[in-house]
Amino acid sequence: MYGCTSSIITEVISRLSRCELSTFHPLTLPTIVADIERNRHINMVGDYVSKLMQRVLDIGQEIRTSTPTCHSSTSESEKPDISHFNPPRDLASVMDWLEMRHIRNGLENWKTELQMLVHHIAELGRVHHDMIETSTGDVAQDMKRQGVRIHERLIQIINEYDGKIRECSRVIDGLSFATQMEWNQIARADTNTNLEISSSTMEISRATQKDGSQMRFVALLTMIFLPGTFVAVSLQVSPCR
């Protein structure tokens, strides 16, 4: 068996040895390989689902701990903490997300191939039915029974793949939603910062307006009293001459 490890070859030979006459069924070997691949795929999906689910939970915990609970003016202690945003870690999450999408697409393609095997089982069933009517031996009957067992097993494997595909989709959607919430948290923090800048700008504008009013008042006093002061000084200086 080219491309297979020694453990897989041993398992395939062990299963074939228990099939007796059913070994000669054309789809016995493909079904055994599909069953072995099913175990590998389930373990692989379980590892990635656990990893991404933990990432989703971590994001949710970070959002809960960094979101202010008071809806009034934000104090220094209530400002959203965005220090937990880590670009390298986020890049790793993106790579895991892409890998999960790749795995889901692979599962869907593999399920399509299994459905083609089910279609071939139905065609072989009709052939074996015709052979039973024309043959005196029990080989065709054994082939038909083996075809029924293979059909049932393939349907079970396809149903399991459907469940794993839905699980992958749920984790992908959960990570997308958690990431969107994380970006919303960053946008909320930026909005709060812009509001604080706007508030400071308004305070500066008010102070500038107040200074302008005081300068106009000083200019008005100067316009009123400076001419009189000039005349009084002139009168005091004139008799001395």
Disulfide bonds with the S-S distance in Angstrom:
none
